[in-house]
Each structure stands twice: as structure tokens, then as C-alpha cells.
Amino acid sequence: MTRLSPSRQFAVLCVISLVIGWQPLLRTFELALRADEYTHLLLIVPISAALIFTERTVLTPPLQPGVGLGLSLLIIAILIGGYSRWAIGSQSDTQLSVSMVAMVIWWIGSFVLCFGTRIARQFLFPLGFLFWLVPIPAPVLYKIVAFWQQWSATSASLLFSALGIPVTQNGVILSIPGLTLEVAQECSSLRSSLMLIVTTMVLAHLFLRSFWRKTAVVLAAIPLSIAKNGLRIFTISMLGTRVDPGFLHGNLHRHGGILFFLLALFTVLLLLWLLNRSENQLDGIRKSQPA
């Protein structure tokens, strides 16, 4: 191992993780292909790899391996992996999540061991971003979906009220003149909401420098994702009651989520542009001040 370049050492350690942990990784990707709520898992490794690849010039020698921290993370990954295998049911959602936590920590530890802590700090975002690869356990996911359902219904109710349309809300059930609807799990649009949050994190990392501005944009994506769901419910309900009842079960209802996702994404891009502009203006003021 010591005669290999840092990149080849890292590749060897990653191959070891794949040989040992191929089953949870395969289950994770199968879950992403089978369940809409986990679709975003397919994007995590390619995005993280692309972010590291674009800055690969800093990975050239001389490099100082991070032996202490790297080995510590590898040991932690082994302990967590062993716990997931022998202390948790082999087919449970929790076991899969814990196993993937172990694999991600192994990858991060391998990176630190091979390239050093200084380089790892430069790649802190793409390395930390890998934790999105950990599937949300089903019990936690159900609570998140219920939260999104409730607030999507509330968001739509507020839109109805703002436009003077009588509305009654009972949990996730909304009643307006001529229509009573239930905001089902599918209507929570959790898949597009998670995709919006993940996309916002990447864009904030690429176009903003301030940690607080990045955090503000990502936090704004959460209510924005709920608001887009409320707008979708409101739009389909109004078209179905005022234009054509076919809208309630037509293509806009089944496949129109992309339109509202793009609208939310445009809002995120606008917010990013404003914050990036404010950063540049602040930098200009600082440079113009005498030292």
C-alpha cells in the first residue's frame, strides 16, 4: 500500500469496502429504483465524485497522509458495520441505514488516510454530501411524509383563503365549494422536495462562499418545497372546479410535478443570484477600504 500513489491507495480501500459491503449498497440502489422517496440516492455518488474531480488538481503530491484521523474513522466504520451486521436484524430498514453510515464513514476515512486532513478540509462538502446516500429508515420516513402532507394541506388552505375561497381543513382533508380532497402520501411530493433540497445544497456550494448564506438558502428550500406542493394542490383544485373536472385526474395531476419543481428551482436560483450579488458587493466594499 505504501508504494502506491495516494489515489491508488484510495481506490484499493474503496474496492475493499465494495467487496465487503456490496449487499447494503445493492439494496440501497434497488430501493432508489423501487421507491419514489429514495430516487435522490441515485444522484449522490455521481455528484460527490464530480465535485471532487473538478478540483482534482489539489490531489497531486506532495501530500501528507492523515494517518491518525484516517485510521480512527476506518475503525469507527468497522465497529458500526459490525454492529449493523450482528446486533440488528439483517433485513430491517435500520440495519440498511446503519450499514450505509459505516460505508460512508469508511470512504471518508479512506480519503483522509490517503490524502490528509488538509486536503479533506478542502473537500469537506462533497465528502459530507455522501451521507445523503444513507436511506432514511421507514419509521422516520413515514413521519416526514406525514409532516409534508400536513403542511402541504395547510399551504394550499392558506392559498384558498388568501384568494377569498371558502375552505375547511381537517388534518389533510380540504373542502372547498364543489370539492373535497385528501392530500394523500403521493401528494406530499416528498421525492421532488428531497430533490429540491439536494439540488439547492449543491448550487449553494458552487455559487456562494459564506457559510451562513449557504445555510439560509438550504433552509429556505424546505418551506419552498412545501409551498410548491400547496400551489400544486391549489392549481389542480381550481382547474378541476372552475375549468374541467378532468384536471383532477388528468396529466397535470399525475405528471405535473415537474412544472412546480422547476418553479421552485427558479425561485432558488433567484435567491442564489441575489445572495451571490450581495457577496460580491460586500467584497468590493472591503477591497475599496484602505488597509
One Martini backbone bead per residue (centre of mass of N, CA, C, O) as a GRO file, in nm:
protein
  291
    1MET     BB    1   0.057   0.062  -0.021
    2THR     BB    2   0.304   0.268   0.015
    3ARG     BB    3   0.382   0.246  -0.307
    4LEU     BB    4   0.138   0.382  -0.362
    5SER     BB    5  -0.061   0.603  -0.457
    6PRO     BB    6  -0.309   0.778  -0.315
    7SER     BB    7  -0.521   0.704  -0.531
    8ARG     BB    8  -0.472   0.392  -0.518
    9GLN     BB    9  -0.527   0.357  -0.223
   10PHE     BB   10  -0.817   0.457  -0.233
   11ALA     BB   11  -0.918   0.247  -0.436
   12VAL     BB   12  -0.860  -0.001  -0.262
   13LEU     BB   13  -1.044   0.078  -0.021
   14CYS     BB   14  -1.303   0.089  -0.190
   15VAL     BB   15  -1.299  -0.202  -0.286
   16ILE     BB   16  -1.320  -0.326  -0.007
   17SER     BB   17  -1.599  -0.203   0.058
   18LEU     BB   18  -1.745  -0.347  -0.182
   19VAL     BB   19  -1.687  -0.638  -0.103
   20ILE     BB   20  -1.819  -0.616   0.185
   21GLY     BB   21  -2.073  -0.390   0.099
   22TRP     BB   22  -2.261  -0.479  -0.149
   23GLN     BB   23  -2.541  -0.535  -0.031
   24PRO     BB   24  -2.631  -0.254   0.081
   25LEU     BB   25  -2.577  -0.106  -0.184
   26LEU     BB   26  -2.777  -0.265  -0.357
   27ARG     BB   27  -3.029  -0.206  -0.180
   28THR     BB   28  -3.019   0.097  -0.218
   29PHE     BB   29  -3.060   0.103  -0.530
   30GLU     BB   30  -3.321  -0.058  -0.531
   31LEU     BB   31  -3.477   0.149  -0.362
   32ALA     BB   32  -3.443   0.387  -0.563
   33LEU     BB   33  -3.599   0.231  -0.801
   34ARG     BB   34  -3.874   0.164  -0.629
   35ALA     BB   35  -3.875   0.441  -0.459
   36ASP     BB   36  -3.946   0.772  -0.473
   37GLU     BB   37  -3.814   0.873  -0.192
   38TYR     BB   38  -3.512   0.747  -0.316
   39THR     BB   39  -3.405   0.874  -0.586
   40HIS     BB   40  -3.165   1.062  -0.485
   41LEU     BB   41  -2.948   0.835  -0.440
   42LEU     BB   42  -2.843   0.829  -0.746
   43LEU     BB   43  -2.682   1.123  -0.717
   44ILE     BB   44  -2.458   1.129  -0.501
   45VAL     BB   45  -2.199   1.000  -0.615
   46PRO     BB   46  -2.173   1.164  -0.881
   47ILE     BB   47  -2.159   1.441  -0.746
   48SER     BB   48  -1.921   1.397  -0.558
   49ALA     BB   49  -1.720   1.308  -0.777
   50ALA     BB   50  -1.740   1.569  -0.948
   51LEU     BB   51  -1.642   1.769  -0.729
   52ILE     BB   52  -1.363   1.632  -0.700
   53PHE     BB   53  -1.270   1.631  -1.000
   54THR     BB   54  -1.268   1.949  -1.042
   55GLU     BB   55  -1.032   1.945  -0.786
   56ARG     BB   56  -0.781   1.744  -0.854
   57THR     BB   57  -0.518   1.926  -0.842
   58VAL     BB   58  -0.486   1.897  -0.516
   59LEU     BB   59  -0.396   1.569  -0.541
   60THR     BB   60  -0.106   1.637  -0.560
   61PRO     BB   61   0.199   1.620  -0.501
   62PRO     BB   62   0.252   1.676  -0.189
   63LEU     BB   63   0.139   1.451   0.072
   64GLN     BB   64  -0.030   1.424   0.397
   65PRO     BB   65  -0.116   1.182   0.574
   66GLY     BB   66  -0.408   1.086   0.781
   67VAL     BB   67  -0.359   0.857   1.001
   68GLY     BB   68  -0.514   0.906   1.262
   69LEU     BB   69  -0.800   0.986   1.152
   70GLY     BB   70  -0.829   0.767   0.938
   71LEU     BB   71  -0.811   0.516   1.124
   72SER     BB   72  -1.041   0.598   1.311
   73LEU     BB   73  -1.264   0.588   1.093
   74LEU     BB   74  -1.223   0.292   1.013
   75ILE     BB   75  -1.289   0.174   1.290
   76ILE     BB   76  -1.571   0.292   1.314
   77ALA     BB   77  -1.681   0.151   1.062
   78ILE     BB   78  -1.637  -0.138   1.165
   79LEU     BB   79  -1.813  -0.117   1.419
   80ILE     BB   80  -2.076  -0.036   1.276
   81GLY     BB   81  -2.087  -0.278   1.084
   82GLY     BB   82  -2.092  -0.494   1.307
   83TYR     BB   83  -2.350  -0.396   1.443
   84SER     BB   84  -2.540  -0.425   1.193
   85ARG     BB   85  -2.491  -0.740   1.159
   86TRP     BB   86  -2.527  -0.851   1.484
   87ALA     BB   87  -2.758  -0.636   1.627
   88ILE     BB   88  -2.929  -0.639   1.360
   89GLY     BB   89  -3.151  -0.696   1.145
   90SER     BB   90  -3.078  -0.792   0.819
   91GLN     BB   91  -3.373  -0.656   0.688
   92SER     BB   92  -3.373  -0.386   0.802
   93ASP     BB   93  -3.379  -0.048   0.774
   94THR     BB   94  -3.172   0.013   0.993
   95GLN     BB   95  -2.945  -0.170   0.889
   96LEU     BB   96  -2.903  -0.024   0.622
   97SER     BB   97  -2.836   0.255   0.735
   98VAL     BB   98  -2.593   0.171   0.912
   99SER     BB   99  -2.426   0.046   0.683
  100MET     BB  100  -2.402   0.314   0.519
  101VAL     BB  101  -2.259   0.473   0.733
  102ALA     BB  102  -2.008   0.294   0.737
  103MET     BB  103  -1.929   0.334   0.438
  104VAL     BB  104  -1.895   0.642   0.441
  105ILE     BB  105  -1.681   0.651   0.664
  106TRP     BB  106  -1.477   0.483   0.508
  107TRP     BB  107  -1.440   0.677   0.272
  108ILE     BB  108  -1.348   0.918   0.441
  109GLY     BB  109  -1.113   0.777   0.583
  110SER     BB  110  -0.960   0.708   0.323
  111PHE     BB  111  -0.916   0.997   0.230
  112VAL     BB  112  -0.760   1.096   0.477
  113LEU     BB  113  -0.534   0.882   0.474
  114CYS     BB  114  -0.429   0.951   0.173
  115PHE     BB  115  -0.453   1.296   0.170
  116GLY     BB  116  -0.548   1.432   0.425
  117THR     BB  117  -0.676   1.689   0.618
  118ARG     BB  118  -0.633   1.933   0.435
  119ILE     BB  119  -0.778   1.818   0.187
  120ALA     BB  120  -1.044   1.735   0.327
  121ARG     BB  121  -1.134   2.025   0.392
  122GLN     BB  122  -1.170   2.104   0.084
  123PHE     BB  123  -1.382   1.831   0.073
  124LEU     BB  124  -1.621   1.850   0.279
  125PHE     BB  125  -1.876   1.850   0.110
  126PRO     BB  126  -1.856   1.589  -0.072
  127LEU     BB  127  -1.818   1.406   0.176
  128GLY     BB  128  -2.076   1.483   0.340
  129PHE     BB  129  -2.279   1.429   0.102
  130LEU     BB  130  -2.273   1.111   0.129
  131PHE     BB  131  -2.498   1.088   0.358
  132TRP     BB  132  -2.736   1.081   0.149
  133LEU     BB  133  -2.697   0.762   0.100
  134VAL     BB  134  -2.867   0.730   0.346
  135PRO     BB  135  -3.135   0.575   0.428
  136ILE     BB  136  -3.440   0.632   0.536
  137PRO     BB  137  -3.612   0.513   0.768
  138ALA     BB  138  -3.934   0.424   0.762
  139PRO     BB  139  -4.038   0.556   1.030
  140VAL     BB  140  -3.920   0.835   0.955
  141LEU     BB  141  -4.051   0.870   0.677
  142TYR     BB  142  -4.346   0.874   0.771
  143LYS     BB  143  -4.316   1.138   0.934
  144ILE     BB  144  -4.231   1.316   0.698
  145VAL     BB  145  -4.479   1.270   0.521
  146ALA     BB  146  -4.684   1.376   0.729
  147PHE     BB  147  -4.566   1.658   0.742
  148TRP     BB  148  -4.600   1.724   0.438
  149GLN     BB  149  -4.901   1.685   0.423
  150GLN     BB  150  -4.992   1.892   0.632
  151TRP     BB  151  -4.838   2.147   0.504
  152SER     BB  152  -4.960   2.128   0.224
  153ALA     BB  153  -5.250   2.171   0.314
  154THR     BB  154  -5.199   2.443   0.453
  155SER     BB  155  -5.091   2.591   0.204
  156ALA     BB  156  -5.348   2.561   0.035
  157SER     BB  157  -5.541   2.696   0.238
  158LEU     BB  158  -5.405   2.976   0.227
  159LEU     BB  159  -5.462   3.025  -0.072
  160PHE     BB  160  -5.765   3.017  -0.060
  161SER     BB  161  -5.799   3.243   0.152
  162ALA     BB  162  -5.643   3.471  -0.003
  163LEU     BB  163  -5.880   3.438  -0.248
  164GLY     BB  164  -6.171   3.391  -0.103
  165ILE     BB  165  -6.192   3.078  -0.051
  166PRO     BB  166  -6.371   2.853   0.089
  167VAL     BB  167  -6.225   2.669   0.372
  168THR     BB  168  -6.170   2.332   0.500
  169GLN     BB  169  -5.970   2.187   0.765
  170ASN     BB  170  -5.888   1.823   0.822
  171GLY     BB  171  -5.592   1.798   0.822
  172VAL     BB  172  -5.568   1.645   0.493
  173ILE     BB  173  -5.854   1.777   0.455
  174LEU     BB  174  -6.026   1.946   0.191
  175SER     BB  175  -6.280   2.212   0.162
  176ILE     BB  176  -6.459   2.319  -0.120
  177PRO     BB  177  -6.651   2.432  -0.349
  178GLY     BB  178  -6.709   2.118  -0.510
  179LEU     BB  179  -6.472   2.003  -0.303
  180THR     BB  180  -6.310   1.702  -0.174
  181LEU     BB  181  -5.980   1.653  -0.035
  182GLU     BB  182  -5.685   1.444  -0.019
  183VAL     BB  183  -5.363   1.446   0.112
  184ALA     BB  184  -5.167   1.230   0.006
  185GLN     BB  185  -4.867   1.086  -0.006
  186GLU     BB  186  -4.826   1.156  -0.309
  187CYS     BB  187  -4.891   1.474  -0.256
  188SER     BB  188  -4.623   1.547  -0.095
  189SER     BB  189  -4.367   1.536  -0.278
  190LEU     BB  190  -4.091   1.420  -0.158
  191ARG     BB  191  -3.909   1.373  -0.394
  192SER     BB  192  -3.893   1.670  -0.501
  193SER     BB  193  -3.805   1.789  -0.229
  194LEU     BB  194  -3.534   1.639  -0.204
  195MET     BB  195  -3.424   1.734  -0.475
  196LEU     BB  196  -3.427   2.034  -0.402
  197ILE     BB  197  -3.238   2.022  -0.158
  198VAL     BB  198  -2.996   1.892  -0.297
  199THR     BB  199  -2.965   2.104  -0.522
  200THR     BB  200  -2.927   2.347  -0.335
  201MET     BB  201  -2.667   2.255  -0.199
  202VAL     BB  202  -2.493   2.252  -0.455
  203LEU     BB  203  -2.540   2.545  -0.550
  204ALA     BB  204  -2.440   2.682  -0.292
  205HIS     BB  205  -2.153   2.568  -0.310
  206LEU     BB  206  -2.085   2.696  -0.598
  207PHE     BB  207  -2.206   3.022  -0.547
  208LEU     BB  208  -2.113   3.027  -0.245
  209ARG     BB  209  -1.920   3.125   0.055
  210SER     BB  210  -2.107   3.164   0.276
  211PHE     BB  211  -2.229   2.977   0.525
  212TRP     BB  212  -2.493   3.138   0.592
  213ARG     BB  213  -2.603   3.154   0.305
  214LYS     BB  214  -2.618   2.856   0.253
  215THR     BB  215  -2.807   2.789   0.487
  216ALA     BB  216  -3.043   2.975   0.403
  217VAL     BB  217  -3.108   2.835   0.135
  218VAL     BB  218  -3.162   2.550   0.241
  219LEU     BB  219  -3.387   2.633   0.442
  220ALA     BB  220  -3.571   2.762   0.220
  221ALA     BB  221  -3.633   2.491   0.064
  222ILE     BB  222  -3.842   2.372   0.257
  223PRO     BB  223  -4.086   2.573   0.239
  224LEU     BB  224  -4.079   2.575  -0.071
  225SER     BB  225  -4.160   2.275  -0.111
  226ILE     BB  226  -4.434   2.310   0.030
  227ALA     BB  227  -4.548   2.542  -0.143
  228LYS     BB  228  -4.552   2.384  -0.413
  229ASN     BB  229  -4.760   2.179  -0.317
  230GLY     BB  230  -4.984   2.381  -0.256
  231LEU     BB  231  -4.997   2.495  -0.547
  232ARG     BB  232  -5.075   2.232  -0.683
  233ILE     BB  233  -5.338   2.183  -0.532
  234PHE     BB  234  -5.469   2.451  -0.604
  235THR     BB  235  -5.458   2.435  -0.916
  236ILE     BB  236  -5.612   2.168  -0.957
  237SER     BB  237  -5.868   2.251  -0.804
  238MET     BB  238  -5.944   2.498  -0.978
  239LEU     BB  239  -5.953   2.353  -1.252
  240GLY     BB  240  -6.163   2.132  -1.161
  241THR     BB  241  -6.396   2.355  -1.070
  242ARG     BB  242  -6.367   2.588  -1.318
  243VAL     BB  243  -6.310   2.409  -1.589
  244ASP     BB  244  -6.218   2.079  -1.542
  245PRO     BB  245  -6.250   1.771  -1.393
  246GLY     BB  246  -6.005   1.631  -1.540
  247PHE     BB  247  -5.773   1.763  -1.370
  248LEU     BB  248  -5.799   1.570  -1.114
  249HIS     BB  249  -5.688   1.306  -1.324
  250GLY     BB  250  -5.473   1.405  -1.499
  251ASN     BB  251  -5.161   1.494  -1.605
  252LEU     BB  252  -5.117   1.717  -1.395
  253HIS     BB  253  -5.155   1.523  -1.154
  254ARG     BB  254  -4.943   1.293  -1.241
  255HIS     BB  255  -4.702   1.493  -1.414
  256GLY     BB  256  -4.681   1.807  -1.291
  257GLY     BB  257  -4.441   1.830  -1.084
  258ILE     BB  258  -4.212   1.954  -1.263
  259LEU     BB  259  -4.327   2.241  -1.283
  260PHE     BB  260  -4.308   2.307  -0.972
  261PHE     BB  261  -4.011   2.245  -0.944
  262LEU     BB  262  -3.909   2.463  -1.142
  263LEU     BB  263  -4.027   2.700  -0.987
  264ALA     BB  264  -3.863   2.650  -0.729
  265LEU     BB  265  -3.584   2.656  -0.865
  266PHE     BB  266  -3.604   2.946  -0.964
  267THR     BB  267  -3.619   3.070  -0.681
  268VAL     BB  268  -3.344   2.968  -0.590
  269LEU     BB  269  -3.178   3.110  -0.812
  270LEU     BB  270  -3.262   3.394  -0.729
  271LEU     BB  271  -3.146   3.380  -0.444
  272LEU     BB  272  -2.857   3.319  -0.529
  273TRP     BB  273  -2.813   3.578  -0.692
  274LEU     BB  274  -2.856   3.778  -0.461
  275LEU     BB  275  -2.635   3.664  -0.269
  276ASN     BB  276  -2.398   3.684  -0.466
  277ARG     BB  277  -2.419   3.987  -0.506
  278SER     BB  278  -2.375   4.064  -0.208
  279GLU     BB  279  -2.094   3.942  -0.188
  280ASN     BB  280  -1.958   4.114  -0.407
  281GLN     BB  281  -2.021   4.388  -0.280
  282LEU     BB  282  -1.873   4.334  -0.013
  283ASP     BB  283  -1.596   4.285  -0.141
  284GLY     BB  284  -1.574   4.567  -0.275
  285ILE     BB  285  -1.579   4.731  -0.012
  286ARG     BB  286  -1.330   4.601   0.123
  287LYS     BB  287  -1.125   4.676  -0.110
  288SER     BB  288  -1.180   4.997  -0.092
  289GLN     BB  289  -1.061   4.989   0.172
  290PRO     BB  290  -0.830   5.088   0.370
  291ALA     BB  291  -0.563   4.927   0.542
   0.00000   0.00000   0.00000
